Amino acid sequence: MIDDRKFTVLIIDDTSANVLILKKTLMNAGYNIITADNGKNGRGLAEAMMPDIILLDIMMPEEDGFDTIKKLKMNPQTSSIPVIFLTAVSDVEAKVKGFELGAVDFITKPFHPSEIKARTGLHIKLSVATNALIERQKEKLKQIETAQQSMLVQSKDLPEAQFSVCYSYLQEAGGDFYDVIKISDNTFGYFIADVSGHDIPTGFLTASLKALLAQNCSPIYGSVETMKMINQVLLDVLPENKYLTACYLTIDRKARKCGCVNMGHPPLIYQPVGAQIQTFDSKSDVLGAFSEVFYCENEIEVNDGDRFFIYSDGLIEDGSKNRLWSNAMGLSVLFQAIEDTRKLNLEDAVAKINEHFCSSKLKVEDDILIMGIEV
């Protein structure tokens, strides 16, 4: 075992002979075992008992393994539990489908005790290592006390990322944050966040988020995994009852693909070349509020010259705190401002849009942030 505590394995299989083999093998290896004979009961046990790993049979009546893992991953409470599929088939397409749905591995029947123990132990170790990484990041962030607004990246510092930003902040506020991260030679990440309330020191917030993005925005992690890792750290970093709305956009210019995770933030706006403006929204949870979260990513293909606009709610609020982005009228105002700048270069377009909204405000009561990105 990895340490002194006993790890728990949930076996979901409708065949009693399979369950007996798996249970005996893993109990002899020192694991606690719980079992279910169908997907529905298994999901209930997973939510109630929170096992360290799940061994899930694919071929089951009523609810097969693919349906079960879909529902497990859609449930914020069970989405992070590693799942190993049990299968009698060696079909590559079935395995690919399993991995796409979130499985970490496969064990093929007939079972071999040594393989069962090896694969189960490996993925529990990986899960423990991930949790330990999160804890180390939390400790690092506790050492951060102050930081400067100069930590925010400027377009001239990263010209290949092809972005422009306007950021005006209140002296007492500093509730908005943005960063641009080079993930690989062809892929960049663009992140904007708005913290609830304005009583968290700007330096601490900026340094913390910048460190988290630098540590977690990597080619080995998908956007949803990255945001989940950051969320786990923020739970211990942010004061009680504080959270962030955020939008994380990634663009792979070589593959001409982009993905967006919108976490309670105003909709991302997409302006394709020669086509109508669209929005990217989602039902993802906010950052730093819940230990069990659900995040999803919208993905599309893009072309050279397409533009994206990410902004904070301060851009389109008026002095009376009316959030225009929550209704069709407010979005149409922003759409028109963006459409009017279509022929301008990106830097001028962002400045013009920012000026349009700032000049119409009777009183500025929030940070104002808008970022434009061109493919």
Backbone hydrogen bonds, N-H to C=O, Kabsch-Sander energy under -0.5 kcal/mol:
donor,donor_aa,acceptor,acceptor_aa,energy
3,D,5,R,-0.5
9,V,32,N,-2.9
10,L,53,I,-2.4
11,I,9,V,-0.6
11,I,34,I,-2.7
12,I,10,L,-0.5
12,I,55,L,-3.1
13,D,11,I,-0.6
13,D,36,A,-2.1
16,S,14,D,-0.7
19,V,15,T,-2.0
20,L,16,S,-2.4
21,I,17,A,-2.0
22,L,18,N,-2.5
23,K,19,V,-3.0
24,K,20,L,-2.4
25,T,21,I,-2.3
26,L,22,L,-2.5
27,M,23,K,-2.4
28,N,24,K,-2.0
29,A,25,T,-0.8
30,G,27,M,-1.4
31,Y,26,L,-2.4
32,N,7,F,-2.7
34,I,9,V,-2.3
36,A,11,I,-2.2
39,G,63,E,-0.5
42,G,38,N,-2.2
43,R,39,G,-2.5
44,G,40,K,-1.8
45,L,41,N,-2.3
46,A,42,G,-2.6
47,E,43,R,-2.1
48,A,44,G,-2.0
49,M,45,L,-3.4
50,M,46,A,-1.8
52,D,8,T,-2.0
53,I,8,T,-1.2
54,I,82,P,-2.3
55,L,10,L,-3.1
56,L,54,I,-0.6
56,L,84,I,-2.9
57,D,12,I,-2.8
58,I,86,L,-2.0
60,M,58,I,-1.2
63,E,61,P,-2.6
64,D,62,E,-0.6
65,G,58,I,-2.9
68,T,64,D,-2.3
69,I,65,G,-2.6
70,K,66,F,-1.8
71,K,67,D,-1.9
72,L,68,T,-2.3
73,K,69,I,-2.6
74,M,70,K,-1.4
75,N,71,K,-1.0
78,T,75,N,-1.1
79,S,75,N,-1.5
81,I,78,T,-1.4
84,I,54,I,-3.1
85,F,105,D,-2.4
86,L,56,L,-3.1
87,T,85,F,-0.5
87,T,107,I,-2.1
95,K,91,D,-1.8
96,V,92,V,-2.7
97,K,93,E,-2.5
98,G,94,A,-2.2
99,F,95,K,-2.5
100,E,96,V,-2.5
101,L,97,K,-1.7
102,G,98,G,-0.6
102,G,99,F,-1.1
103,A,98,G,-2.4
104,V,83,V,-2.9
105,D,83,V,-0.9
107,I,85,F,-2.8
109,K,87,T,-3.0
115,E,112,H,-0.8
116,I,112,H,-2.3
117,K,113,P,-2.4
118,A,114,S,-2.2
119,R,115,E,-2.8
120,T,116,I,-2.1
121,G,117,K,-2.4
122,L,118,A,-2.3
123,H,119,R,-2.0
124,I,120,T,-1.7
125,K,121,G,-2.2
126,L,122,L,-2.3
127,S,123,H,-1.8
128,V,124,I,-2.6
129,A,125,K,-2.6
130,T,126,L,-2.2
131,N,127,S,-2.2
132,A,128,V,-2.3
133,L,129,A,-2.3
134,I,130,T,-2.1
135,E,131,N,-2.0
136,R,132,A,-2.4
137,Q,133,L,-2.2
138,K,134,I,-2.0
139,E,135,E,-2.0
140,K,136,R,-2.2
141,L,137,Q,-2.3
142,K,138,K,-1.4
143,Q,139,E,-0.6
143,Q,140,K,-1.2
144,I,141,L,-1.1
145,E,143,Q,-0.5
151,M,148,Q,-2.1
152,L,149,Q,-2.0
157,D,154,Q,-1.3
158,L,154,Q,-0.8
158,L,155,S,-0.6
161,A,158,L,-1.9
162,Q,159,P,-1.6
164,S,372,G,-2.3
166,C,370,I,-2.5
168,S,368,I,-2.9
173,A,170,L,-1.0
177,F,193,A,-2.4
179,D,191,F,-2.1
181,I,189,G,-2.7
183,I,181,I,-0.9
183,I,187,T,-1.8
184,S,187,T,-2.0
188,F,251,I,-1.9
189,G,181,I,-3.0
190,Y,249,L,-3.3
191,F,179,D,-2.7
192,I,247,C,-2.1
193,A,177,F,-2.8
194,D,245,T,-2.6
195,V,175,G,-3.3
196,S,243,Y,-2.8
205,L,201,P,-2.3
206,T,202,T,-2.9
207,A,203,G,-2.4
208,S,204,F,-2.5
209,L,205,L,-2.5
210,K,206,T,-2.4
211,A,207,A,-2.2
212,L,208,S,-2.3
213,L,209,L,-2.6
214,A,210,K,-2.2
215,Q,211,A,-2.1
216,N,212,L,-1.9
217,C,213,L,-2.6
218,S,216,N,-1.3
221,Y,218,S,-1.5
226,T,222,G,-2.4
227,M,223,S,-2.3
228,K,224,V,-2.1
229,M,225,E,-2.2
230,I,226,T,-2.2
231,N,227,M,-2.4
232,Q,228,K,-2.0
233,V,229,M,-1.5
234,L,230,I,-2.5
235,L,231,N,-1.6
236,D,232,Q,-0.5
236,D,233,V,-1.3
237,V,233,V,-1.1
238,L,234,L,-2.7
242,K,239,P,-1.6
244,L,287,L,-2.8
245,T,194,D,-2.3
246,A,263,M,-1.5
247,C,192,I,-2.5
248,Y,261,V,-2.4
249,L,190,Y,-2.9
249,L,247,C,-0.5
250,T,259,G,-2.7
251,I,188,F,-2.3
252,D,257,K,-3.1
253,R,186,N,-2.3
253,R,251,I,-0.8
256,R,252,D,-1.2
257,K,252,D,-1.8
258,C,300,I,-2.5
259,G,250,T,-2.1
260,C,298,N,-2.5
261,V,248,Y,-2.4
262,N,260,C,-0.6
263,M,246,A,-3.3
263,M,261,V,-0.6
264,G,262,N,-0.9
265,H,246,A,-0.6
268,L,280,F,-2.1
269,I,309,F,-2.3
270,Y,278,Q,-3.0
271,Q,307,R,-3.5
275,A,272,P,-1.5
278,Q,270,Y,-2.8
280,F,268,L,-2.9
281,D,279,T,-0.5
284,S,262,N,-0.7
285,D,294,F,-2.3
287,L,244,L,-3.0
293,V,291,S,-0.6
298,N,260,C,-2.8
300,I,258,C,-2.0
302,V,256,R,-2.3
306,D,303,N,-2.1
307,R,271,Q,-2.3
308,F,373,I,-2.5
309,F,269,I,-2.5
310,I,371,M,-2.5
312,S,369,L,-2.3
315,L,312,S,-1.7
316,I,313,D,-0.7
317,E,314,G,-0.6
318,D,322,N,-0.7
321,K,318,D,-2.1
323,R,321,K,-0.7
324,L,316,I,-1.2
324,L,322,N,-1.3
326,S,323,R,-1.5
327,N,324,L,-1.8
330,G,324,L,-0.6
331,L,327,N,-1.8
332,S,328,A,-2.1
333,V,329,M,-1.6
334,L,330,G,-1.8
335,F,331,L,-3.1
336,Q,332,S,-2.2
337,A,333,V,-1.9
338,I,334,L,-2.3
339,E,335,F,-2.9
340,D,336,Q,-2.4
341,T,338,I,-1.1
342,R,339,E,-1.5
344,L,341,T,-1.6
349,A,345,N,-2.6
350,V,346,L,-2.5
351,A,347,E,-2.0
352,K,348,D,-2.4
353,I,349,A,-2.4
354,N,350,V,-2.4
355,E,351,A,-2.4
356,H,352,K,-2.3
357,F,353,I,-1.7
358,C,354,N,-2.6
359,S,355,E,-2.4
360,S,357,F,-0.6
361,K,358,C,-1.2
365,E,363,K,-0.7
368,I,168,S,-3.4
370,I,166,C,-2.2
371,M,310,I,-3.3
372,G,164,S,-2.9
373,I,308,F,-2.6
374,E,162,Q,-2.5
375,V,306,D,-2.9
